[in-house]
């Protein structure tokens, strides 16, 4: 039972380079999310998706793009990496059975360093 | 928008003792979920306990229990009989369920808990 899998787990980028983080879930969840974790700030929502082909901005979307071409995958792209994007990135997915039956499942995180 | 505040950046407790982590939140919503997540050094986010706002009874999960004060917008986590494996970062989180807009979590800044032998 894989759950939520993120690729890669670690990456070092030079300023201006681009990269894509991949998130895959095998639980048939409708909702998927990308968060970033910074010291003292908890996790903040970057973008999210409520279904295949849909995406929406979260709290800190600038500098990132996302795509959800398949229900099980949610990609996070950095077109031109900046040192301020050094962070740990988490993908999560959740089901929705009714408003009072939901839980989020997280991947193991990706530590990204931009130098 | 919702905000979640954890006022204790770091805490420590002796093994086998009890510790309480604080969390306050601000919202105008009446129905919502509150969560405590544990993040050990492995970075994995682990759900510890959750509370539905419409339930008056405080949630419990083995050694973990919450004190949910809806009027005061307070949601503290009590860990009884602390174990070395409880050493981790703990995050408080808020969620208002949306049927078509996703179930986004709003996190506090976290409390780093160290259990000492």
HADDOCK unambig.tbl for C-alpha pairs under 7 A between the chains (distance, minus, plus):
assign (segid A and resid 31 and name CA) (segid B and resid 102 and name CA) 6.13 0.50 0.50
assign (segid A and resid 40 and name CA) (segid B and resid 109 and name CA) 4.80 0.50 0.50
assign (segid A and resid 40 and name CA) (segid B and resid 110 and name CA) 6.59 0.50 0.50
assign (segid A and resid 41 and name CA) (segid B and resid 108 and name CA) 6.89 0.50 0.50
assign (segid A and resid 41 and name CA) (segid B and resid 109 and name CA) 4.31 0.50 0.50
assign (segid A and resid 42 and name CA) (segid B and resid 107 and name CA) 5.65 0.50 0.50
assign (segid A and resid 42 and name CA) (segid B and resid 108 and name CA) 5.45 0.50 0.50
assign (segid A and resid 42 and name CA) (segid B and resid 109 and name CA) 4.01 0.50 0.50
assign (segid A and resid 42 and name CA) (segid B and resid 110 and name CA) 5.73 0.50 0.50
assign (segid A and resid 43 and name CA) (segid B and resid 107 and name CA) 5.75 0.50 0.50
assign (segid A and resid 50 and name CA) (segid B and resid 100 and name CA) 6.86 0.50 0.50
assign (segid A and resid 50 and name CA) (segid B and resid 101 and name CA) 6.44 0.50 0.50
assign (segid A and resid 50 and name CA) (segid B and resid 102 and name CA) 5.50 0.50 0.50
assign (segid A and resid 99 and name CA) (segid B and resid 97 and name CA) 5.43 0.50 0.50
assign (segid A and resid 99 and name CA) (segid B and resid 98 and name CA) 6.85 0.50 0.50
assign (segid A and resid 99 and name CA) (segid B and resid 99 and name CA) 6.67 0.50 0.50
assign (segid A and resid 106 and name CA) (segid B and resid 45 and name CA) 6.06 0.50 0.50
assign (segid A and resid 108 and name CA) (segid B and resid 43 and name CA) 6.21 0.50 0.50
assign (segid A and resid 108 and name CA) (segid B and resid 44 and name CA) 5.06 0.50 0.50
assign (segid A and resid 109 and name CA) (segid B and resid 43 and name CA) 6.78 0.50 0.50
